[in-house]
Structures are given as structure tokens and as C-alpha cells.
Amino acid sequence: MLNPRKSTVAKIVLTGGHAATTAVSVIETLLKQSSKRFVWEIYWIGVQTSIEGQKVPTLEKNVFPKMGVNFRPIIAGRLQRRLSLWTIPSLTKIPIGFILAFWELVRIKPRVILSFGGYAAFPVVLAGYLLRIPIVIHEQTVAAGRANKYSAFFAKKVALARKESLKYFPQNKCVVIGNPIMSQILNVPKKFKPGSPFTLFVTGGSRGAVFINSLIAEILPKLLNKFIVIHQTGYLDYKKYTKLRSQLPQELRDKYEVYDMIDPMQMDGFYRRADLIISRAGANTVSEIMCVEIPSILIPIPWTYEDEQSKNAALASQFGIAKVCNQDTLRAPSLYKEILFMVDNWHYFLSKVKRKESPDIEAAKKLVSLLTTYI
């Protein structure tokens, strides 16, 4: 017999920066766990653009509303590590971001806040603390983001992807759960042989990577003579590389695909096709690579806070599925040699992870279970 009582609506606010794929996996799990007892009503408070001074929309703005998430935009300022034209204007946005976050939380009245870190998350966390809303933080990296370090003081619980991050946070608040991965990616089948022709997937994350793009451009004709190249350039370089593609001979043009941004809900299709990945070493990308077990070349950003990308890349290397290249010494000819090396040793890298399993498979369920304790 059905319960005649109405389901309780459990409002939750998610927030963060550059954590869209992690958030997608949590949102999927929240929606699956809605029941007759209670139904999750999900909000995202965040920024609309991913690059200061550029009208480059965030993945969160583009993707989350399609999933039934209420997107609430705020203006947020950040502490920039390098001076630019936007340094001072960005600083002036910090108090504005707090006021906007406070107002949105008063309107929504969530039962719990989940923060994935990033400059857009901190004003939401601070406002939530002042409103006495329970706060859970998730740290995706092997290190710790600046915003999460500051936010930990206000949090009830700090969920960590990696045990190496314990040293950055209050031990009594921490629990290690892994890094949530989208269900589509968890379901990507493991490969036992590469495709024919062999396919390279080049990505710099949602914003692209100008450095990696420039190296690929130098060796593109040589690559296309041997491989299919799928190239996710980011918004800023997209027109440049679509123009480059149009100038290629037809037989090479047909083997070169260019994308500005990839919808996280479609990422599994790219992993299914990829035989070798060339990428930055963001925490989510590294988690996905370890999950799908595709041999990879990782080129960490050398100036990340706490050198987090190098630490993420080292984790994938230790797992056995990736080779790490130093941006400071990497040039186009050496990248080409690394690609050929990985292609020639493709089966060797697969053999290194044959009996291993990603530590992130149950992470989304564990995180949602933690959130449920505050409902």
C-alpha cells in the first residue's frame, strides 16, 4: 500500500568551481535516491563565466538546468596568483558575492550545502555558516584547494577523495570517500585492443589548454598521417583550430575533430573511442582516466596551488595507466616521441592495471549517504 503522506522536499545547495563532472555524478545519485519518503530539490549557486573578463560560460550553467537543477548565478571575486587587468575588479566582487550568496540561501532555505571548492564556493559557505546551515565539503585533489582550506573551519564534515589530503584539514572532520564519477563513465567498457585507426583524444579540461593546443598544432599533420585526432580546444582556441582544420587536405581533415567544450553527459562517448589520452591533470580527469583505464600522457599545469596537478598526475602514474610530462621541458617533437612510445607500449600499460580497480567507484553513493544524515 502506498504511503498517503506527501514526500518531504529536501532542499540542497551545491556550489563550487571547476567541479562540474564531480557534481554531475552526485546530482545523478541524488535524483536516483529520491523516494516516497523525501525528494531532493537541487540548487546550484555559482558563476556564469569560467574565465575572468571573458564571456565563456561555465559547464554548470550549460548543463545543470538540463538535469533539473535550479541554477542561481552570483558574481564572485577571486584572489588571483598572477597580476592581470582583472585583478582589482575581481577583488571588488568578493563582498558582492557574499551578499548575493546570502540572499540566495535566505530564499532557498536549504537543509544542507555541499561545496566542491573554488573561489565561487567560499561566499556560499560563509553565508551558509552564518545562517546555521550544515556544510559538507568535498576535496577532489591529492592536495587541497585554497577555498576548501578556508572553508573547512565552517564545515561539519570534509569528504576527501584521497588520504594524502588529510594533512591539510582538521582530522576530526575528515572522511575519505574517493572522487565521485558519473555513471556513464563507470559503465565505459575496458579495452583489450586499440581501434583501427588508433584514436588520440586531446583535452585541456573544460577551458582547454593553450600550451597543449600549440604543441598539437606543430605536429598535427604528422599525427593525422597515423591517427585520428579528437581535439577539445576550449572556447578561446576553438575558432583558431576550426580554421586550421579547414586548411588541411581533405584526407587529413576527415581524421581531425575539433570541439570547444564537451558536455559531461557525452564524455563517455569520447572515452569509448579514445585509445590514448593527452591531457592536463585535473583531479576529475585523472579519476576518470583511472576508471576507464585508457593509457594517457598527462601534462600538469605547473603553477597550480599546492602543485595539485603534479600530485594528481603522480597518482595516475603510480596506478600504472599514465606517463607524466613536464611542461617546462616539453616541446612538440618530444611530445610526438612520447605519443609514439605510448602507442608502441599500449598493451604494456594496460597490463599494469589489469588487476586494479579505481578507488572512486562507490564515491558518489558514499557522499550522498553522508549528505542524507543532515536531512
ZITAFEN-V553275 format. One record per residue. SS is DSSP state (2 for helix, 1 for strand, 0 for the rest). PHI is phi in radians with two decimals (999 if undefined). Layout:
ss:SS phi:PHI
ss:SS phi:PHI
This chain:
ss:0 phi:999
ss:0 phi:-1.25
ss:0 phi:-1.25
ss:0 phi:-1.27
ss:0 phi:-1.29
ss:0 phi:-1.24
ss:0 phi:-1.19
ss:1 phi:-1.31
ss:1 phi:-1.53
ss:1 phi:-1.82
ss:1 phi:-1.44
ss:1 phi:-2.34
ss:1 phi:-1.88
ss:1 phi:-1.87
ss:1 phi:-2.70
ss:0 phi:2.68
ss:0 phi:-2.37
ss:0 phi:0.98
ss:0 phi:-2.30
ss:2 phi:-1.03
ss:2 phi:-1.19
ss:2 phi:-1.09
ss:2 phi:-1.12
ss:2 phi:-1.01
ss:2 phi:-1.13
ss:2 phi:-1.22
ss:2 phi:-1.06
ss:2 phi:-0.96
ss:2 phi:-1.21
ss:2 phi:-1.04
ss:2 phi:-1.14
ss:2 phi:-1.18
ss:0 phi:-1.62
ss:0 phi:-1.11
ss:0 phi:-2.50
ss:0 phi:-1.20
ss:0 phi:-1.32
ss:1 phi:-2.69
ss:1 phi:-2.13
ss:1 phi:-1.30
ss:1 phi:-1.97
ss:1 phi:-1.85
ss:1 phi:-2.15
ss:1 phi:-2.15
ss:1 phi:-1.87
ss:1 phi:-2.94
ss:0 phi:-1.56
ss:0 phi:-1.63
ss:1 phi:-2.13
ss:0 phi:-1.68
ss:0 phi:-2.26
ss:0 phi:-1.04
ss:0 phi:1.47
ss:0 phi:-2.16
ss:0 phi:-1.53
ss:0 phi:-1.87
ss:1 phi:-1.16
ss:0 phi:-1.33
ss:2 phi:-1.05
ss:2 phi:-1.05
ss:2 phi:-1.16
ss:2 phi:-1.36
ss:2 phi:-1.74
ss:2 phi:-1.06
ss:2 phi:-1.02
ss:2 phi:-1.17
ss:2 phi:-1.61
ss:0 phi:1.58
ss:0 phi:-1.58
ss:1 phi:-1.40
ss:1 phi:-1.56
ss:1 phi:-2.04
ss:1 phi:-1.36
ss:0 phi:-2.31
ss:0 phi:-1.64
ss:0 phi:-2.38
ss:0 phi:-1.74
ss:0 phi:-2.36
ss:0 phi:-1.52
ss:0 phi:-1.47
ss:0 phi:-1.38
ss:0 phi:-2.15
ss:0 phi:-1.17
ss:0 phi:-2.63
ss:0 phi:-1.07
ss:0 phi:-1.77
ss:2 phi:-1.08
ss:2 phi:-1.19
ss:2 phi:-0.99
ss:2 phi:-1.18
ss:2 phi:-1.09
ss:2 phi:-1.19
ss:2 phi:-1.40
ss:2 phi:-1.03
ss:2 phi:-1.16
ss:2 phi:-1.12
ss:2 phi:-1.05
ss:2 phi:-1.12
ss:2 phi:-1.08
ss:2 phi:-1.14
ss:2 phi:-1.11
ss:2 phi:-1.03
ss:2 phi:-1.11
ss:2 phi:-1.13
ss:2 phi:-1.18
ss:2 phi:-1.10
ss:2 phi:-1.23
ss:2 phi:-1.37
ss:0 phi:0.98
ss:0 phi:-1.30
ss:0 phi:-1.44
ss:1 phi:-2.75
ss:1 phi:-2.06
ss:1 phi:-2.01
ss:1 phi:-1.91
ss:0 phi:-1.76
ss:0 phi:1.50
ss:0 phi:1.71
ss:2 phi:-1.09
ss:2 phi:-1.26
ss:2 phi:-1.45
ss:2 phi:-1.05
ss:2 phi:-1.10
ss:2 phi:-1.21
ss:2 phi:-1.11
ss:2 phi:-1.10
ss:2 phi:-1.12
ss:2 phi:-1.10
ss:2 phi:-1.10
ss:2 phi:-1.16
ss:0 phi:-1.58
ss:0 phi:1.06
ss:0 phi:-1.66
ss:1 phi:-1.02
ss:1 phi:-2.14
ss:1 phi:-2.05
ss:1 phi:-1.92
ss:1 phi:-2.11
ss:1 phi:-1.84
ss:0 phi:-1.50
ss:0 phi:-1.52
ss:0 phi:-1.29
ss:0 phi:-1.71
ss:0 phi:-2.78
ss:0 phi:-1.29
ss:2 phi:-1.06
ss:2 phi:-1.09
ss:2 phi:-1.19
ss:2 phi:-1.03
ss:2 phi:-1.23
ss:2 phi:-1.28
ss:2 phi:-1.00
ss:2 phi:-1.05
ss:2 phi:-1.62
ss:0 phi:-1.57
ss:0 phi:-1.36
ss:1 phi:-2.53
ss:1 phi:-2.07
ss:1 phi:-1.59
ss:1 phi:-1.94
ss:0 phi:-1.34
ss:0 phi:-2.29
ss:2 phi:-1.14
ss:2 phi:-1.10
ss:2 phi:-1.44
ss:2 phi:-0.97
ss:2 phi:-1.17
ss:2 phi:-1.62
ss:0 phi:-2.30
ss:0 phi:-1.06
ss:2 phi:-1.03
ss:2 phi:-1.23
ss:2 phi:-1.72
ss:1 phi:-1.63
ss:1 phi:-2.51
ss:1 phi:-1.62
ss:0 phi:-2.17
ss:0 phi:1.71
ss:0 phi:-1.94
ss:0 phi:-0.99
ss:0 phi:-2.19
ss:0 phi:-1.07
ss:2 phi:-1.05
ss:2 phi:-1.07
ss:2 phi:-1.34
ss:2 phi:-1.06
ss:0 phi:-1.64
ss:0 phi:-1.16
ss:0 phi:-1.23
ss:0 phi:-1.23
ss:0 phi:-1.63
ss:0 phi:-2.00
ss:0 phi:-2.67
ss:0 phi:-1.29
ss:0 phi:-1.30
ss:0 phi:-2.33
ss:0 phi:-1.32
ss:0 phi:-1.10
ss:1 phi:-2.04
ss:1 phi:-1.72
ss:1 phi:-2.04
ss:1 phi:-1.85
ss:1 phi:-2.52
ss:0 phi:-1.98
ss:0 phi:1.48
ss:0 phi:-1.05
ss:0 phi:-1.66
ss:0 phi:1.39
ss:0 phi:-2.46
ss:2 phi:-1.03
ss:2 phi:-1.10
ss:2 phi:-1.13
ss:2 phi:-0.98
ss:2 phi:-1.15
ss:2 phi:-1.15
ss:2 phi:-1.08
ss:2 phi:-1.02
ss:2 phi:-1.16
ss:2 phi:-1.98
ss:2 phi:-1.01
ss:2 phi:-1.03
ss:2 phi:-1.14
ss:2 phi:-1.13
ss:2 phi:-1.23
ss:0 phi:-1.22
ss:0 phi:-2.01
ss:0 phi:-2.32
ss:1 phi:-1.49
ss:1 phi:-2.10
ss:1 phi:-1.79
ss:1 phi:-2.18
ss:1 phi:-1.69
ss:0 phi:-1.63
ss:0 phi:1.54
ss:2 phi:-1.09
ss:2 phi:-1.16
ss:2 phi:-1.76
ss:2 phi:-1.05
ss:2 phi:-1.09
ss:2 phi:-1.04
ss:2 phi:-1.49
ss:2 phi:-1.21
ss:2 phi:-1.16
ss:2 phi:-1.04
ss:2 phi:-1.07
ss:2 phi:-1.13
ss:0 phi:-1.58
ss:0 phi:-1.36
ss:0 phi:-1.03
ss:2 phi:-0.96
ss:2 phi:-1.17
ss:2 phi:-1.50
ss:2 phi:-1.02
ss:0 phi:-1.18
ss:0 phi:-1.78
ss:1 phi:-2.16
ss:1 phi:-1.94
ss:1 phi:-2.11
ss:1 phi:-2.29
ss:0 phi:-1.40
ss:0 phi:-2.42
ss:0 phi:-1.94
ss:0 phi:-1.04
ss:2 phi:-0.93
ss:2 phi:-1.23
ss:2 phi:-1.92
ss:2 phi:-1.11
ss:2 phi:-1.04
ss:2 phi:-1.10
ss:2 phi:-1.26
ss:2 phi:-1.16
ss:2 phi:-1.10
ss:2 phi:-1.51
ss:0 phi:-1.26
ss:0 phi:-1.86
ss:1 phi:-2.54
ss:1 phi:-1.92
ss:1 phi:-2.07
ss:1 phi:-2.73
ss:0 phi:-1.18
ss:0 phi:-2.20
ss:0 phi:-1.09
ss:2 phi:-1.05
ss:2 phi:-1.22
ss:2 phi:-1.07
ss:2 phi:-1.09
ss:2 phi:-1.06
ss:2 phi:-1.19
ss:2 phi:-1.09
ss:2 phi:-1.15
ss:2 phi:-1.30
ss:2 phi:-1.45
ss:0 phi:0.99
ss:0 phi:-1.85
ss:0 phi:-0.92
ss:1 phi:-2.47
ss:1 phi:-1.92
ss:1 phi:-1.89
ss:0 phi:-2.14
ss:0 phi:-1.12
ss:0 phi:-1.15
ss:0 phi:-1.36
ss:0 phi:-1.94
ss:0 phi:-1.20
ss:2 phi:-1.04
ss:2 phi:1.04
ss:2 phi:0.93
ss:2 phi:-1.10
ss:2 phi:-1.19
ss:2 phi:-1.12
ss:2 phi:-1.22
ss:2 phi:-1.08
ss:2 phi:-1.11
ss:2 phi:-1.08
ss:2 phi:-1.09
ss:2 phi:-1.17
ss:2 phi:-1.14
ss:2 phi:-1.14
ss:2 phi:-1.11
ss:0 phi:1.99
ss:0 phi:-1.79
ss:1 phi:-2.40
ss:1 phi:-1.99
ss:1 phi:-1.84
ss:0 phi:-2.04
ss:0 phi:-1.53
ss:0 phi:-1.04
ss:0 phi:-1.13
ss:0 phi:-1.97
ss:0 phi:-1.41
ss:0 phi:-2.22
ss:2 phi:-0.99
ss:2 phi:-1.08
ss:2 phi:-1.25
ss:2 phi:-1.12
ss:2 phi:-1.05
ss:2 phi:-1.13
ss:2 phi:-1.12
ss:2 phi:-1.09
ss:2 phi:-1.08
ss:2 phi:-1.07
ss:2 phi:-1.15
ss:2 phi:-1.13
ss:2 phi:-1.16
ss:0 phi:-1.92
ss:2 phi:-0.98
ss:2 phi:-1.17
ss:2 phi:-1.11
ss:2 phi:-1.16
ss:2 phi:-1.13
ss:2 phi:-1.13
ss:2 phi:-1.24
ss:0 phi:-2.02
ss:0 phi:-0.97
ss:0 phi:-1.89
ss:0 phi:-1.87
ss:0 phi:-2.31
ss:0 phi:-1.00
ss:0 phi:-1.35
ss:0 phi:-1.89
ss:0 phi:-1.05
ss:0 phi:-1.79
ss:2 phi:-1.10
ss:2 phi:-1.09
ss:2 phi:-1.10
ss:2 phi:-1.14
ss:2 phi:-1.20
ss:2 phi:-1.14
ss:2 phi:-1.06
ss:2 phi:-1.13
ss:2 phi:-1.09
ss:2 phi:-1.08
ss:0 phi:-1.15
ss:0 phi:-1.72
ss:0 phi:-1.70
